[in-house]
């Protein structure tokens, strides 16, 4: 019988893509739970400026480009066999690599993301594509202009991989985790007991603020922490209020007078 071995590089490239659609699908099933929605279904259908079929096509395009670049990156940095000879598994090593990778990608994405809002040309021609989703939903998390996907996600992911020193095998778990976190931030739901809402201040409500007109100059941090927003004064506090007709609504607590 012929044996077939799947490399860690292959899994590190394609498992996060599979995780994206599986986790998004779970939220699609939960999206009918009106009492947990941050926006009504009517608002989702009327306020968004792009069709759902166009969103799916855009995400698939970005994931294809990311997969190609990931394969190239893994080939350049060495095989899983090479990594296995230089790294011995330990919880402390894994935690250190995860934390470094999270801080690197957060730092990269904050400054690129914020600059895309400050630069009118970049916002109009590139980043505004993502903000066509005024009411975010799960499988629209990676709906970006291809150039933005390259700058924010692909290069940001590559930097976190390289600076953390993680192996392709570790990358499978980290990028799957980062994918789940990104989808969760865009899910448009506030579910009781959601661990991402408990352990991360940067969550679906926090990012929903950024997608609203009053919040486009705030809450740039993604996908893990709110560190840079707090340090650089772009953190916008908000309250989560229950709507009379069911669900929740994010409301800014304060906006500076000059905004």
N, C-alpha and C positions, 0 to 999 in steps of 0.2 A: 504494500500500500504506500501511496505517496503521502508524505507529511507536508503540512503547510503551516509555516510560522509567520505570524503577523508581528512586524517590528513595532517597537515603542514609538518610533518616529511616525509611523502610519497611524497608530492609535492616538498619539498626541495631536495629530492634525485633524482627524476626522471624528473622534469621540466628542469633542466639544460642539461640533456641528450637529451631531445627532442629539446631544443633550439639549441644545438650543430648541430644536423642534419638539422634542418630547416634553420638555418642561413648559414650553409655550402652549402646547396642546392641553396640558393639565389646566392651565389658567383659562384657556378658551372654554373648557368645560365648566369652570367656576365663575366665568364672567356673567352668567345669568343670575348670580346671587346679588340682587339689587341692594340688599342691606349692607353689603361690604364694598360697594363701588365708590370710587372717589369722584366719578362723574356718572351721570345717567346714560343709559344706552342711547337715548335720543341725542344727547350732547355729542356722544362718540360719533354718531352717524352724520350729524349736521355740522359740527365745528371742524372736523378734520378736513384737510384740503387735498387729500390724496386717497385714491381707492385702495382697498385692501389687496386687490390683485396686483397693483403696482408696487405695494409694499413688499409682498412676497417675492416678486421678481427682483426688486432692488436688494433685498437681503440675500437671495441666492447668488446674485452677481458678486456681492461683497464677499460672501463665504468662499466662492470659487477662487477669487483673487487671493484671499488670505491663505487658502489651502496650498496654492502654488508657491507662495512666498515662504510658508512654513516648511514645506518639503525642502526648498532650497536652503533655508536656514539650518535645518537639521543636518543636511549633507555637509554644509560648511563647518559646523561646530563639532561634528563627529558622530559616530554611531552609538547606539545604546550599549553595545559591547564595550566600547571605549569608556563610557561613563561608568559602567559596572565595575571596571577594574580600578577606578580612581575614587569611587564613592562607596562607603559602607553605610547602610541604612541606620538612621537613628532618629528618634522623635525630635531631639533638640535640633539636629541638622535640618530636618524637614520644616520645623517651626521657623527657624531662622531664615530659610530660603523663602518660605511663604511670606513672612513679614517684609523682607527686603523687596520681594517682587511686588507686593501690594503697595508699598511706599513709592517704589519707582514708577509703577504705572499710574498711581494717583497723581504724582507730581507732574509727570509728562502730560497726562490728559487735562489736568487743571489749567496749565498755562496755554496749551494749544487750544483747548476749548474756549477759554476766556478771550484769547486773541481773536478767535473767529467771530466773537461777538463784537469786539472793539473795532475790528477792521471791516468797514462797510462793504468793501468789495468781496471779501471772503464770506461774509455773512450772506450777502445777496445771492452770490453765485454758487456757494458750497453749503454752508451750515444751515441755511434756511430750509433746505430739503428735509432735514430731521425735524424741524419745528413746524412742518406741515401737519404733524401729529400734535395738535393742541391738546387732545385727549389721548395720552399714551395707552398702548395696549401691548401685551406680552411679545407677540412675534414681530412688533415694530421696533423692538429695542435696537436692532442693528440696521434700521433703515436710515442710511446715510448716503451722501454723495460718495462715489468710489474714492475720490481723492481724500475725503475726510476719513473714510474707513481705513485707507492706507496710513494716514498720518496718526490718527488717534489710536486705532485698535491694533493694526498690524505692526507698525513701528513701536508703539508703546508696549505691545506684548513681547516683541523681540528684545527690547531693552530690558524688560523685567526678567526675561529668560536668561539673558547674558549676564546681567549684573548680579543676579541671585546665585548663579552657578549651578542651577538645578539641572538634573539629567532629563532626557526626553521622557523617561518613565514618570518622574515627578511632575513634569509639565502636563501630562495627561490629567492629573488630579487638580493641579492649580488652574489650568485654563478651563476645565469643566466647572470648577467652583466659581471662577470669575464669570463664566457664561451664565450660570444659574443666578448669580447676584445681579448681573445686568438685566436679565429678563425680569427678575423680581422687582427691580427698581422701576420698570416700565409697565408692570402688570395692571396698574389702575385699580388695585384692590387693597383694602386694609383689613387683613384677616387676623382674627384673634389668635394669639399664640405663635404667630409667624416668627421664627428665630431671627430672621434678618431685621425685623422691626425691634426686637428685643436687644440685640447685640450691636446693631449699627444705627447711628443717627442718620446716616445716608441711606435712605430707604425710599419706598414708593411715594410716600407723602412728600418727603423732602425734594425728590426730583420732580414731582408733579408741580410744585411751586415754580420751578425753573421753566416749565413748559407754558405757564400762564403769562399773559401780557405784563402783569405787574412784577413778574419774577425773572424776566429774561436777563437782567443785569446782576442777578444774584444766584447763589447755589450752583456754582460751576463744578464743584467737586464731584468726581465719579471715579470708579464705581464703589469704593470702599469707605473712605473716611471723609470727614468734613474739615480736616486740619487746615488746608490752605484757605478755605473760605473764612475761617475764624481768624487766621493770622493776618490776612490781607483785607479784611473788612467787607467781604462779599457774602457773608452769612446772613440770610434773612429768616428771622424767627417766624414761626407760624403756629396757628392753633388748628386742631382738627375738630370740626364741629359736625354734629349729626344734622342731616337734612330732614326737613319735615316729611318729605315723600320717600324717605329711605336712603341709606348710604351715608357717606361722609363728604365733607368739603374742607379743603385747606384754605385758611384765611391768614393773610400776613398780619403779624402783630404790630409791626411798625415799618415804615418806609421813610428814608431820609427826605428832608424837605426839598432838596435840589433834584430829586428824581421825578 
